[in-house]
Each structure stands twice: as structure tokens, then as C-alpha cells.
């Protein structure tokens, strides 16, 4: 998988990826970035291969402001059923898809799965996650038959209150079309997030963040 930019490479390395080749157009700049933003990875960035701009574009396909890119094999990570799994129901915006994965990784979700025809490992999704696909399992949903509660988020649901079970699956619809009929039918319950009157909706990433934060804060209390 192509890792575009310093932060994507940084996250992949931190979560165990073997990034090879690790390319940079300026080795000293890459090491300086590591020293300021990822001191735990300075030695890894010192091993990067410095190439000229033309060779970087040849291998990566484009330039990048940080002058850093790398390649790593897609990991095979097990889903953690001691933390909620995020189900993205037919996401369409690849950047938002990736950002939702980034949020899920930050809040230590058990994984991210999706329905629909968008590849969850599409380069634009991976770019949106800043390489945090390597921090938790990311895959297509094989079915909607889950062990544990399927909690679907929708503006027409009941207000979300109380704790979320650790083994729950949290479903979020696309920003334009919402939840599919299939997910609605399979849902154990449909809930909504607090939202001010006259505000039509939240961004997908915001909704995922709020849902997982609700789980995390109740779990800790």
C-alpha cells in the first residue's frame, strides 16, 4: 500500500508496518521532521532512501509537501470484540471515510467495516486516515449478522443515553443517503446524537467521534 506523506509513514511505522522502500527527496529534512514530530522514529527515518524529485514522482505518482512516502504490505489484524466496531454504511466520500478511520483509531475502536462498493483500502481513503489503517482492522463487511448489539445512528432515533456495550457494532449512514433499509432492519436499536434545532446533520467523522466518545467516557466512569 502507498503511504503518502510523513504522517502516513509515521503512523504505519508506529503500528508495526515494515515500510520498504521509505523514500524522501531530502533525507536531512525527513530526519528533522522525525526529530520534531516523531522522536521515537528518528532511527527509522535515518534509513530512508533519498531520491531526486523525478524518481520520487516515478515511484509515488506525485510529489508531496513533506517529500516523504513509503510502501507497506496490508496488515492482517484481528477484530477486537472488547471495543465497538464501526460500520460505515455505503460511504461515498473517500476523504471522510478515511477521516472516520482516523477517529476510530484514536478512540481505540475494535475495527472499521463498510458496506457498498468503495474499497476501504482505496488510496484516497488511506490518505484520509493518515496511515491509521495500520492501527486497527479495516475491511468490507461480509454480512450484517453480528454477535453483539447493532446500534444504528440516525436523526430519527431515540436520544443516545447510557453506556454502549463493548462488543457493539455502531452503524453510521452516508451523509447524503443515511442508513440503508437493510441496516435499519438489522439494528437492535436506532439512536440519535444531541443536536441543536435547525441544524440538519453532523459530518460523518463527527458522528463517529461522538458515538465512540460516548462509549469511551461511559466505560471509564
C-alpha positions as CSV (number, residue, x, y, z in Angstrom):
1,X,0.0,0.0,0.0
2,X,1.2,3.5,-0.9
3,X,1.7,5.8,2.2
4,X,1.7,9.4,1.1
5,X,3.5,11.9,3.3
6,X,5.4,11.9,6.6
7,X,2.4,11.4,8.9
8,X,1.1,8.3,7.0
9,X,4.5,6.7,7.1
10,X,4.9,7.7,10.8
11,X,1.6,6.0,11.8
12,X,2.3,2.9,9.8
13,X,5.7,2.5,11.4
14,X,4.3,3.1,14.9
15,X,1.8,0.3,14.4
16,X,4.2,-2.3,13.2
17,X,4.4,-1.9,9.4
18,X,7.6,-2.7,7.6
19,X,7.8,0.3,5.3
20,X,10.0,-0.5,2.3
21,X,11.0,1.4,0.4
22,X,10.8,4.5,2.6
23,X,11.6,7.4,0.2
24,X,12.4,11.0,0.7
25,X,13.5,13.9,-1.6
26,X,15.6,15.3,1.3
27,X,16.9,13.0,4.0
28,X,18.0,15.7,6.4
29,X,14.6,17.3,6.2
30,X,12.9,14.0,6.8
31,X,15.0,13.3,9.9
32,X,14.4,16.8,11.2
33,X,10.6,16.2,10.8
34,X,11.0,13.0,12.8
35,X,13.0,14.7,15.5
36,X,10.3,17.3,16.0
37,X,7.1,15.2,15.3
38,X,8.1,11.5,16.0
39,X,11.3,11.3,18.0
40,X,10.6,7.6,18.6
41,X,11.1,7.0,14.8
42,X,14.2,9.1,14.1
43,X,16.4,6.0,13.5
44,X,13.8,4.6,11.1
45,X,13.7,7.8,9.1
46,X,17.5,7.9,9.0
47,X,17.3,4.7,7.0
48,X,15.1,6.3,4.3
49,X,16.4,6.3,0.7
50,X,17.0,9.8,-0.7
51,X,15.9,10.2,-4.3
52,X,15.5,13.1,-6.6
53,X,12.2,14.7,-7.4
54,X,11.8,12.8,-10.7
55,X,12.4,9.4,-9.2
56,X,10.1,10.2,-6.3
57,X,7.3,11.1,-8.8
58,X,8.1,8.0,-10.8
59,X,7.6,5.7,-7.8
60,X,4.9,7.5,-5.9
61,X,3.0,9.0,-8.8
62,X,3.1,12.6,-7.5
63,X,5.0,14.9,-5.2
64,X,4.2,15.5,-1.6
65,X,4.8,18.6,0.5
66,X,6.8,16.6,3.1
67,X,8.9,14.9,0.5
68,X,8.2,11.6,2.2
69,X,6.4,8.4,1.0
70,X,6.6,4.7,1.5
71,X,5.1,1.4,0.7
72,X,3.9,-1.3,3.2
73,X,2.1,-4.6,3.0
74,X,-1.6,-4.5,4.0
75,X,-1.7,-5.9,7.6
76,X,-4.0,-8.8,8.7
77,X,-5.3,-7.6,12.1
78,X,-7.9,-9.4,14.2
79,X,-11.0,-7.5,15.2
80,X,-11.2,-6.7,18.9
81,X,-14.7,-7.5,20.2
82,X,-13.8,-5.8,23.5
83,X,-14.3,-2.5,21.8
84,X,-17.1,-1.3,19.5
85,X,-16.7,-1.9,15.8
86,X,-17.6,1.0,13.5
87,X,-19.8,0.1,10.5
88,X,-19.9,2.7,7.7
89,X,-23.0,2.0,5.6
90,X,-22.2,2.7,2.0
91,X,-19.8,5.7,2.5
92,X,-19.3,7.7,-0.6
93,X,-16.8,10.5,0.3
94,X,-13.4,8.8,0.4
95,X,-11.8,11.6,2.4
96,X,-14.5,11.4,5.1
97,X,-14.2,7.6,5.0
98,X,-10.5,7.9,5.8
99,X,-11.1,10.5,8.5
100,X,-13.6,8.3,10.2
101,X,-11.0,5.5,10.3
102,X,-8.6,8.0,11.8
103,X,-11.1,8.9,14.6
104,X,-11.8,5.2,15.2
105,X,-8.1,4.5,15.7
106,X,-7.8,7.5,18.0
107,X,-10.6,6.3,20.2
108,X,-9.4,2.7,20.2
109,X,-12.3,1.1,18.4
110,X,-12.3,-2.6,17.7
111,X,-12.2,-2.0,13.9
112,X,-13.9,-0.4,10.9
113,X,-16.0,-2.2,8.4
114,X,-18.0,-0.9,5.5
115,X,-20.8,-1.8,3.1
116,X,-21.0,-0.6,-0.5
117,X,-18.6,-0.6,-3.5
118,X,-15.9,1.7,-2.2
119,X,-12.7,-0.2,-1.4
120,X,-11.9,0.7,2.3
121,X,-8.2,0.4,1.3
122,X,-8.5,2.8,-1.6
123,X,-5.5,5.2,-1.7
124,X,-7.7,8.2,-1.1
125,X,-9.2,6.5,2.0
126,X,-5.8,5.6,3.2
127,X,-4.7,9.2,2.6
128,X,-7.7,10.5,4.7
129,X,-6.8,8.2,7.6
130,X,-3.2,9.5,7.7
131,X,-1.9,5.9,7.6
132,X,-4.0,4.8,10.6
133,X,-5.4,1.9,8.7
134,X,-2.4,0.1,10.2
135,X,-3.7,0.8,13.8
136,X,-6.8,-1.3,13.6
137,X,-8.5,-3.8,11.3
138,X,-10.3,-2.2,8.3
139,X,-12.3,-4.4,5.9
140,X,-15.5,-4.8,4.0
141,X,-18.5,-6.2,5.9
142,X,-19.0,-9.8,5.0
143,X,-22.6,-9.8,6.4
144,X,-24.8,-7.8,8.8
145,X,-25.2,-10.7,11.2
146,X,-23.1,-9.7,14.2
147,X,-22.6,-11.1,17.6
148,X,-23.4,-8.2,20.0
149,X,-25.8,-5.3,19.6
150,X,-26.1,-3.4,16.3
151,X,-26.7,0.2,17.2
152,X,-27.6,2.4,14.3
153,X,-27.2,6.2,14.4
154,X,-29.9,8.3,12.8
155,X,-31.6,11.7,13.4
156,X,-35.0,10.0,13.8
157,X,-33.8,7.6,16.6
158,X,-34.1,7.9,20.3
159,X,-31.6,10.0,22.1
160,X,-28.5,8.0,22.9
161,X,-28.2,7.6,26.7
162,X,-26.4,5.2,29.0
163,X,-23.4,3.0,28.2
164,X,-22.6,1.3,24.9
165,X,-21.6,-2.4,25.2
166,X,-18.0,-3.1,24.4
167,X,-19.0,-5.7,21.8
168,X,-21.5,-3.5,20.0
169,X,-21.4,-2.6,16.3
170,X,-22.1,1.1,15.7
171,X,-23.6,1.8,12.3
172,X,-23.4,5.2,10.5
173,X,-25.0,6.0,7.2
174,X,-23.6,8.1,4.4
175,X,-24.0,11.8,4.7
176,X,-26.3,12.1,1.7
177,X,-28.4,9.0,1.9
178,X,-28.3,8.0,5.6
179,X,-28.8,4.4,6.7
180,X,-29.8,1.7,4.2
181,X,-33.1,-0.2,4.8
182,X,-31.0,-3.4,5.4
183,X,-29.1,-1.9,8.3
184,X,-32.2,-0.3,9.7
185,X,-33.9,-3.7,9.7
186,X,-30.9,-5.4,11.3
187,X,-30.4,-2.8,14.0
188,X,-31.1,-3.7,17.6
189,X,-31.9,-0.1,18.3
190,X,-31.7,3.2,16.4
191,X,-30.3,6.2,18.3
192,X,-29.6,9.9,17.7
193,X,-26.9,12.2,18.9
194,X,-27.8,15.5,20.6
195,X,-28.1,18.3,18.0
196,X,-29.4,21.8,18.1
197,X,-32.7,22.5,16.4
198,X,-32.4,23.7,12.8
199,X,-29.0,22.0,12.3
200,X,-29.7,19.3,9.7
201,X,-26.8,16.9,10.4
202,X,-23.3,16.2,11.5
203,X,-20.4,15.3,9.3
204,X,-19.8,11.5,9.2
205,X,-16.5,11.8,11.0
206,X,-18.0,14.0,13.8
207,X,-20.8,11.4,14.3
208,X,-18.4,8.5,14.6
209,X,-16.3,10.6,17.0
210,X,-19.3,11.4,19.2
211,X,-20.6,7.9,19.2
212,X,-17.2,6.4,20.2
213,X,-16.5,9.1,22.7
214,X,-19.9,8.3,24.4
215,X,-18.7,4.7,24.6
216,X,-15.3,5.6,26.0
217,X,-16.5,8.1,28.6
218,X,-19.2,5.9,30.0
219,X,-16.8,2.9,30.0
220,X,-14.3,4.9,32.1
221,X,-16.8,6.3,34.6
